[in-house]
């Protein structure tokens, strides 16, 4: 199962993600986020990952990450753009939009969980589920909708914007126990 930990800000957190068995990391380039990294820092983190993990540049708008798109494996944004690297984030995929993956997220990094919408499982081969996930609820989500992937950010933070090794470990353990 694809498992992304989003909002990493330093190399130690990347090492944790690799050690614990995460598939991907997200580096946030949205200036208003407590997880924000500058373009220069985002490039450093993507380079540091060195192919150990899939790298995803994350923003609300394309303009916030366009300068680093070349070094990341994927871009994740909440606006429709044409890109072979697109992970479109939102509540639904706009008609006619081609995207590699769809990240269902109504929380936009707030960590608030919403009920699973009916029919979301119909696109499970490209669905990455996000929004308010943590070690306590991720297993039931996986069993209920069987998505392609899972994304976590605030659910592995000791305080807003600060990742915690043990919380990351517990979360990935629950994912591994639930995944088919």
C-alpha positions, -999 to +999 in steps of 0.1 A: +000+000+000+011+035-008+016+055+024+027+091+024+037+112+054+032+148+045+046+180+059+082+169+066+106+197+072+140+182+080+163+153+070+158+135+103+121+131+095+130+117+060+152+092+077+124+082+100+100+077+071+125+056+052+133+035+082+097+029+092+086+018+057+067+048+043+064+049+006+064+087+001+071+120+017+053+153+011+070+187+013+047+216+017+052+248-003+020+266+008+033+297+026+004+298+051+010+263+064+029+256+097+047+229+076+059+253+050+093+249+033+108+274+010+116+263-026+153+261-018+146+239+013+121+218-006+148+211-032+173+201-005+148+177+011+139+161-023+176+156-031+183+142+004+156+116-001+179+102-028+154+078-043+147+061-010+111+075-010+088+089-036+088+127-032+057+149-035+057+187-036+025+199-020+007+232-023-028+247-028-019+265-060+004+255-088+024+288-087+036+279-052+054+247-064+061+253-101+098+262-094+105+228-078+083+205-100+113+193-119+130+177-088+099+160-073+083+128-084+048+142-081+030+175-074-001+176-052-024+206-056-060+217-052-063+233-086-066+215-119-035+217-141-021+196-169+009+176-156+019+140-158+030+143-122-004+155-109-019+142-077-052+162-077-064+170-041-099+179-032-134+165-027-139+152-063-121+151-096-133+178-120-148+165-152-122+159-179-092+163-156-065+137-161-045+130-129-021+102-119-038+100-084-067+116-066-061+126-030-095+128-013-090+155+013-116+180+026-094+190+056-065+208+037-041+200+064-064+208+093-065+172+106-103+171+107-118+138+097-150+138+077-173+109+069-164+087+039-185+099+010-206+073-008-191+060-040-155+070-032-144+034-034-153+033-072-120+051-079-099+031-055-071+023-080-061+060-080-075+070-046-052+083-018-073+089+013-064+118+036-078+141+062-078+135+099-062+101+098-043+088+128-033+054+144-067+051+159-088+053+128-066+044+098-072+006+101-110+009+098-107+033+068-084+009+049-107-020+056-138+000+047-127+015+013-095-003+004-078+027-012-046+027-033-030+048-006-031+067+026-018+102+035-011+114+070+002+147+084-013+161+116-021+125+128+016+120+134+024+153+150+032+159+187+021+195+181+011+214+150+038+211+124+061+189+145+063+152+135+069+125+162+088+093+155+067+071+178+034+085+163+048+078+128+058+043+139+024+036+154+006+049+123+025+028+098+021-002+121-017+002+119-015+006+081+005-026+077-019-045+100-049-034+080-035-036+044-046-067+024 
